[in-house]
Amino acid sequence: MDRPILMALVDRGDVLESLRQDLTRRYGADYDVIAETSTTLGLEILERLHGAGRSLAVVIAAQWMPHLTGADFLARVHQHHPRSRRMLLTRVFDQTINEPLGQAMALGRLDSWLLEPWDPAEEYLYAPITEQLVEWIRSTPGPALPRWMSSQNPDPPVATRSGTC
């Protein structure tokens, strides 16, 4: 059985590589991580995953990408992967994000957001992603529970914002 996928889409290579490494380090035992720098390739990947019947758990997209904004890309994710959780990545103190973020949230085009830089990762990266993974697992029929959610694992990666996993 194929493992679910975490997908990251960021046009800045250094940020994308850092995100890929952090995602793989924390979630790589239970999820495949796909990292891409182009919205065009990202859309092709979405179609291929859909055609192959792969589960896309969480998609993270930077807002200010060439050709297509992150919010627009995440809206398209819903077409092929309606159960996927969608997160917008934005830089701390980016005041230009307020309107597109508010509009996308109000229209149900994204589920949450991440701030860059995400230091410390435990608080600003892993907590919000884990929260979205929990929601995805709850809404998806039959996914196997990852090791970090099983009752045999005394050390889940991080509690969600509500304090539960």
C-alpha positions as CSV (number, residue, x, y, z in Angstrom):
1,M,0.0,0.0,0.0
2,D,1.3,3.5,-0.9
3,R,2.0,5.9,1.9
4,P,0.1,9.2,1.9
5,I,1.9,12.2,0.6
6,L,3.0,15.6,2.0
7,M,3.6,18.1,-0.8
8,A,5.6,21.4,-0.6
9,L,5.6,24.0,-3.3
10,V,8.1,26.9,-2.9
11,D,9.9,28.7,-5.6
12,R,12.9,29.6,-3.5
13,G,15.2,26.6,-3.6
14,D,16.9,27.1,-0.2
15,V,13.5,27.5,1.6
16,L,12.1,24.5,-0.2
17,E,15.1,22.3,0.6
18,S,14.9,23.3,4.3
19,L,11.2,22.5,4.3
20,R,11.7,19.2,2.6
21,Q,14.4,18.2,5.1
22,D,12.2,19.2,8.1
23,L,9.2,17.3,6.7
24,T,11.2,14.2,5.9
25,R,12.9,14.2,9.3
26,R,9.6,14.5,11.2
27,Y,7.1,12.7,9.0
28,G,9.2,10.6,6.5
29,A,8.6,7.3,8.3
30,D,4.8,7.5,7.5
31,Y,4.5,9.8,4.5
32,D,6.2,10.4,1.2
33,V,7.4,13.9,0.8
34,I,7.3,15.7,-2.5
35,A,9.0,19.1,-2.9
36,E,8.7,21.2,-6.0
37,T,9.6,24.7,-7.1
38,S,7.2,25.3,-10.0
39,T,3.4,25.6,-9.9
40,T,3.3,24.2,-13.4
41,L,5.1,21.0,-12.3
42,G,3.0,21.0,-9.1
43,L,-0.2,20.9,-11.1
44,E,1.2,18.0,-13.2
45,I,2.1,16.1,-10.0
46,L,-1.4,16.7,-8.7
47,E,-2.9,15.1,-11.8
48,R,-0.5,12.2,-11.8
49,L,-1.2,11.5,-8.1
50,H,-4.9,11.6,-8.7
51,G,-4.7,9.3,-11.7
52,A,-2.6,6.9,-9.6
53,G,-5.1,7.0,-6.8
54,R,-2.5,8.3,-4.3
55,S,-3.6,10.0,-1.1
56,L,-2.4,13.6,-0.7
57,A,-2.6,14.4,3.0
58,V,-1.2,18.0,3.2
59,V,-0.1,20.5,0.6
60,I,1.9,23.5,1.5
61,A,2.3,26.3,-1.0
62,A,4.2,29.6,-0.8
63,Q,1.9,32.5,-1.6
64,W,4.1,34.6,-4.0
65,M,5.0,32.1,-6.8
66,P,5.5,32.9,-10.5
67,H,2.6,32.1,-12.8
68,L,0.1,31.2,-10.0
69,T,-0.2,32.3,-6.4
70,G,-0.1,29.8,-3.6
71,A,-3.8,30.5,-2.8
72,D,-4.8,29.8,-6.4
73,F,-2.7,26.6,-6.5
74,L,-4.3,25.4,-3.3
75,A,-7.8,26.1,-4.7
76,R,-6.8,23.8,-7.6
77,V,-5.7,21.1,-5.2
78,H,-9.3,20.7,-4.1
79,Q,-10.4,19.8,-7.6
80,H,-8.4,16.5,-7.6
81,H,-7.8,15.9,-3.9
82,P,-10.8,17.3,-2.0
83,R,-9.9,15.7,1.3
84,S,-6.3,17.1,1.3
85,R,-5.5,19.8,3.9
86,R,-4.1,23.0,2.3
87,M,-1.7,25.3,4.0
88,L,-0.3,28.6,2.7
89,L,3.3,29.5,3.5
90,T,4.1,33.2,4.0
91,R,6.9,35.3,5.3
92,V,6.6,36.8,8.8
93,F,5.6,40.5,8.6
94,D,4.4,40.2,5.0
95,Q,1.5,42.7,5.1
96,T,0.5,41.9,1.5
97,I,-0.7,38.5,2.6
98,N,-3.6,39.7,4.7
99,E,-6.2,40.2,2.0
100,P,-5.5,37.1,-0.1
101,L,-5.2,35.0,3.1
102,G,-8.5,36.2,4.5
103,Q,-10.3,35.8,1.2
104,A,-8.9,32.2,0.7
105,M,-9.9,31.2,4.2
106,A,-13.4,32.7,3.9
107,L,-13.9,30.8,0.6
108,G,-12.6,27.5,2.0
109,R,-9.7,27.4,-0.4
110,L,-7.2,26.7,2.4
111,D,-7.2,25.3,5.9
112,S,-4.3,26.9,7.6
113,W,-1.0,28.8,7.1
114,L,2.6,28.6,8.1
115,L,5.0,31.4,8.8
116,E,8.6,31.5,7.4
117,P,10.9,31.3,9.1
118,W,9.5,28.5,11.2
119,D,12.0,28.6,14.1
120,P,11.5,26.9,16.4
121,A,10.1,24.2,14.1
122,E,8.4,22.4,17.0
123,E,6.1,25.3,17.4
124,Y,5.8,27.0,14.0
125,L,6.1,24.1,11.6
126,Y,5.4,20.7,13.2
127,A,2.5,21.8,15.4
128,P,0.4,23.3,12.6
129,I,1.2,20.5,10.2
130,T,0.4,17.8,12.8
131,E,-2.9,19.5,13.4
132,Q,-3.7,19.3,9.7
133,L,-2.6,15.7,9.5
134,V,-4.9,14.8,12.4
135,E,-7.8,16.5,10.6
136,W,-7.0,14.7,7.4
137,I,-6.9,11.3,9.2
138,R,-10.2,12.0,10.8
139,S,-11.8,12.9,7.5
140,T,-10.4,10.1,5.4
141,P,-11.9,6.7,5.5
142,G,-9.5,4.0,6.3
143,P,-6.1,5.5,6.5
144,A,-3.7,3.6,8.6
145,L,-2.7,5.5,11.7
146,P,0.9,6.7,11.6
147,R,3.2,5.5,14.3
148,W,3.2,8.8,16.0
149,M,-0.6,8.6,16.5
150,S,-0.7,5.0,17.7
151,S,-1.3,4.2,21.3
152,Q,1.9,2.2,21.4
153,N,4.0,5.3,20.7
154,P,4.5,7.2,24.0
155,D,6.2,10.2,22.1
156,P,4.0,11.7,19.5
157,P,5.9,14.3,17.4
158,V,4.0,17.3,18.9
159,A,0.6,18.1,20.4
160,T,-1.8,20.0,18.3
161,R,-2.8,23.5,19.2
162,S,-5.7,22.2,21.1
163,G,-3.4,20.0,23.2
164,T,-4.5,16.7,21.7
165,C,-3.2,14.5,18.9
